Amino acid sequence: MTTPKIIALRKGPLLEKNATALAAIFGALSDPVRLRLFDLVRRAGAAGVCSCDLTEPLDRSQPTISHHLKVLREAGLVESRRDGTWIWYSATPEVFAVVTNYLSSVS
C-alpha cells in the first residue's frame, strides 16, 4: 500500500485526494512509538540511521521497530536503503516539506 501522492496545496478547500494522503501521514504519526521513531530518523539527517540503532533508544524489539518503520515507509514519511544485512532509514524530504507547509499555512 502506498500513500496517494499529494498534489500542490492551494488556498482553497483541501481536495479529497490531498485529504486522503495527509490523513495517512497523520495516521502513521498518531502512534507515540512511531512519532518517536520518526523523530530519531528525521534527526539522523540525509545520511540516515541504521535500523539496528533504533531498538535501544525506544526500548522495543527489532520486529516491533521493523513494523513501525514499515508503517512510516508506507505513509511516505521515510525511505530505506539496504547496506549489507542492515537497512538504513532517512526522512523523505518532499513529504516532510508538504506536511510542514500544510501545518504552517493556517491563516
C-alpha positions in Angstrom: 0.0 0.0 0.0 1.4 3.4 -0.9 0.0 6.8 0.1 -1.6 8.8 -2.6 0.6 11.5 -4.0 -0.1 14.9 -2.6 -0.7 17.5 -5.4 0.1 21.1 -4.8 -1.7 22.5 -1.8 -3.7 25.6 -2.6 -5.5 28.3 -0.7 -9.0 26.9 -1.4 -10.6 23.9 0.4 -8.5 20.8 0.8 -9.0 18.4 -2.1 -10.2 14.9 -1.3 -7.1 13.4 -2.8 -4.9 15.6 -0.6 -7.0 15.0 2.5 -6.6 11.2 2.0 -2.9 11.5 1.6 -2.5 13.8 4.6 -4.7 11.5 6.8 -2.4 8.6 6.0 0.6 10.6 7.1 -1.0 11.9 10.3 -2.4 8.4 11.0 1.1 7.0 10.8 2.4 9.7 13.2 -0.5 9.2 15.6 1.2 6.3 17.4 3.7 7.5 20.1 6.3 4.9 19.2 6.1 5.8 15.5 6.3 9.5 16.3 9.4 8.9 18.5 10.8 6.7 15.8 10.2 9.3 13.1 11.9 11.9 15.2 15.0 9.7 15.5 15.1 9.1 11.8 14.5 12.8 11.0 17.3 13.9 13.3 19.7 11.5 11.6 19.6 13.7 8.5 20.3 12.7 4.9 22.8 10.0 6.0 20.0 8.2 7.7 20.1 5.8 10.6 20.5 2.0 10.7 17.5 0.1 12.0 19.9 -1.7 14.3 20.4 1.6 16.2 16.8 2.2 16.8 15.9 -0.6 19.3 17.8 0.7 22.3 16.6 4.3 22.3 13.0 3.2 22.1 13.3 0.1 24.2 11.5 -2.0 21.7 12.3 -5.3 19.9 13.7 -5.4 16.3 10.4 -6.9 15.0 8.4 -4.1 16.6 10.7 -1.4 15.2 10.5 -3.0 11.7 6.7 -3.0 11.9 6.6 0.7 12.8 9.2 1.6 10.1 7.0 -0.2 7.6 4.0 1.9 8.5 6.1 5.1 8.2 7.5 3.9 4.9 4.0 3.1 3.5 2.9 6.6 4.6 5.8 8.1 2.6 7.5 9.6 5.7 10.7 7.6 5.5 12.7 5.9 2.8 15.0 2.9 3.1 18.2 1.6 1.6 19.9 -1.7 2.2 23.6 -1.8 3.1 24.7 -5.4 3.5 22.4 -7.0 6.1 21.2 -3.7 7.5 18.6 -1.3 6.3 19.2 2.4 6.7 16.3 4.9 7.0 16.0 8.6 6.3 13.1 11.0 6.3 11.5 11.7 3.0 12.2 15.5 2.5 9.3 16.0 0.0 6.6 14.6 2.3 8.1 16.4 5.3 8.0 19.7 3.4 4.4 19.2 2.3 3.3 18.4 5.9 5.3 21.4 7.3 3.8 23.6 4.6 0.3 22.4 5.4 0.6 22.9 9.1 2.2 26.4 8.8 -0.4 27.6 6.2 -3.2 28.1 8.7 -4.4 31.7 8.4 
